[in-house]
Amino acid sequence: MTRWAFVAALASTPVLAADPYDALKAMDGHWRVTTGTGRSETVDNACSRTGLFFVCEETIQGKPTALVVFRPQSHGEPGDRGEGKLAYRVQALTAGADRPGPWKDLVIDGTTWTISDAEHPGGRKTRTVITHSGPDYMHVEVQAEGKGDAWAPVSSESFARR
């Protein structure tokens, strides 16, 4: 499963709406992704709510890559962590039918979305932090756990709606 499957699926408006699924709906569409090394790709998401679940079929450079599934933290309604934060579980199913990894946690706090990744070999954890600058742009940074409460950048991408 690629990191793109989670990151590309999380393009959204930074505003929390009355319907907690509204933030997720904004990821539908066409995006130009530029990595920190200058590589550029197109990412297309076809998204919809299916009831309790919200799904996005992701295509990168014209090739289907993943189906990203969002489930609210609590059954029936999106998880509300208080103070306007929403919580979801996220899973990516790859087009190659690979065995899915563990569900990840997504917390939406205004313009910042944080995906807590699984622990990697050696006990080092990573997370993906997505910072929105309006509905058509976001900065995505993968961070690795450092000493104490510090997180160090590992990689970054910029998403712009096309």
PyMOL commands that set and color helices and strands:
alter all, ss='L'
color gray80, all
select helices_A, chain A and resi 3-8+22-25
alter helices_A, ss='H'
color red, helices_A
select strands_A, chain A and resi 29-35+40-49+54-60+63-72+79-82+85-94+104-109+112-119+125-132+137-145+151-161
alter strands_A, ss='S'
color yellow, strands_A
deselect
rebuild
show_as cartoon
